[in-house]
Structure formats: C-alpha cells, structure tokens
Amino acid sequence: MKILYLLNDGASTAADELIDALAQEHQVEVIDLGAKRVPYDTLVDKIFASDRVISWECGLSMDEPPNAAPG
C-alpha cells in the first residue's frame, strides 16, 4: 500500500514513530509542507497516486479539543 504523509507543521516524535512503523510494511512518502514549497499540481498528483493520505498536524494536543479556549 502506498501511504502519503503530509506534515503540516514539521515532524514530531509521534509522527516519526508511526511513519517508521508503517514503512516496514508499506511504501511511505513524507512531504513536510512547512519545510519546502511543493507545486500544487505535484501535490495533487501524489495524493491521487497514493492508496492512503494522512495529514499530520503536530501542534495539536491530544488532551484538548482543537477549538478549546486557552486557560
């Protein structure tokens, strides 16, 4: 299975561990959208060429909902 990871704000330990685990059994490609500019048409082609696309945002905490008010 071809899996494309889109890292929205860089890599994290959790993302790296999951990607490494899946890479042992699947073909994995990682695009760090925060580190480089990827042409839109290239990104769309890679999305449609993949069996699964996972968008990863490292800034979210599992303890708080994404729209939680600070405090």
PyMOL commands that set and color helices and strands:
alter all, ss='L'
color gray80, all
select helices_A, chain A and resi 13-23+40-49
alter helices_A, ss='H'
color red, helices_A
select strands_A, chain A and resi 2-7+27-32+52-56
alter strands_A, ss='S'
color yellow, strands_A
deselect
rebuild
show_as cartoon
